[in-house]
Amino acid sequence: MSAKDVVQGYHAAWTGGDLERARGFLADALDFQGSIDRFTSADAFVATLAQFVQMVQRVELLSELYGDREAALLYDCVTGSPAGVIRTAEFFRLDDDDRIATIRLVFDATELRKLMPPAV
């Protein structure tokens, strides 16, 4: 599969709430680094993604770029109050098995951090 096929499939799955299908696009040892969390396994990442999906009303894809083994998406996550619209850039690299091996997720986490319990 091409990077475009994999990333579009993954994006359509998670934004459609089909996390089992989304998980199928991820390498088991996914290296995820975001503005709030870091994960080194796809299962741990998808568990947190499941919580985020519950907040999302819709996702508006603004731009997409594809290379041979990498891709980048720019989109708005519309979450409603209090987080509102979260402009997000997501960068992907595929492994040799055509699975997403790395994700770098960049967004302003200010409003989401306000919703999180204080660190102890």
N, C-alpha and C positions, 0 to 999 in steps of 0.2 A: 504494500500500500504506500501511497505517497504521503508526505508530511501533511499535505492539504486534506487528504481523505481522513487521516487519523485525527488531526486536530479538529476538523469540522465535526467529525463523528463524536468525539469527546465533548466538545462544546454543546452540541445539540442535545446530547444525552443528559449532561448535568443541568443545563438550563431548562430541560423538559422534565426534570425530577426523576429521571431513570438512572439512579446512582449505580445500580448493578451493571448496566450497560457501560456507564462511564468508567467504572473500575476495570472493565475489560480492555480499555485502551491504555492502561497504565502499567508500567513495569513494576514488579513486586517491590523492588528496592528503589522506588521513586525518591528522588532528591528534590524536595519541595522547600522553597524559601519564599516567604511572603512578608508583608509588612507587619504581621502580628505573630505568625507561627512558622515553625520549621518542622519538617517531618522527613524520616528516612525510610518510610514504608508507605505503600499505596493504601493499605488498609487503615492505618492511622489517619492519613490525609482524608480519605473518603468519609470516615466517621465524623470529622469536623466539618467537612463540606456538607454533610447531611443537615447539620445544625444551621449552617449559613443559608442553605436553600430554603429553609422555612421562612426566612426573613424576606426573601426576594420576591417582589411582585412581578417583575419582568426584567429581561436583559436586552439592551439595544446595542447591537453590534455596529461599531462605527468604522472600523478599518481592519483589514487582515492582510498579512504579508507572509509569503511562503518561500522557503528555500528547499534545498535537497533533503536535509535532515532536521530542519528547524522551521519555526513559525512564530509569528507574533500577532496577537489580537489586541485591539483597543475597543473597550465597550463600557457602557454605563449600566450599573446594577441599580435598578430602582427599588428601593427598600421601604419607601414611605418614611414616616416619622419614627424616631428622631434622626436616624442616620441619613435619610434622604437619598439623593443620587450619589453613587460612588463611582467616579471615573476610574477605570482599571486598565492597566497594561499587563498582558500576560505573555511570557516568552517560553517557548517549548523547544526541547531537543529530543530527538528520537534515538532509541538504541538500535542495534543491528537486527532486532526482532520486530521492528516497526511498532514499538510501543513507546509511549512517552516516558522518558527516563529522567528528565529534569523539567521543573516548572519554576519560573521566577515570576512572582505576582507582585505588582507594584501599585499601590493606591494610598491615598491619604487616610490613615486609620484613626484620625482624631475622634470622629463621632462614634465609631465602633468601640474604641477604648473606653469611652464614657459609659457604655452599656455593660462592660465587663466588671466582675467583682474585683475589689482592690486586692493587690498582691499582699500576701502575708509575710 
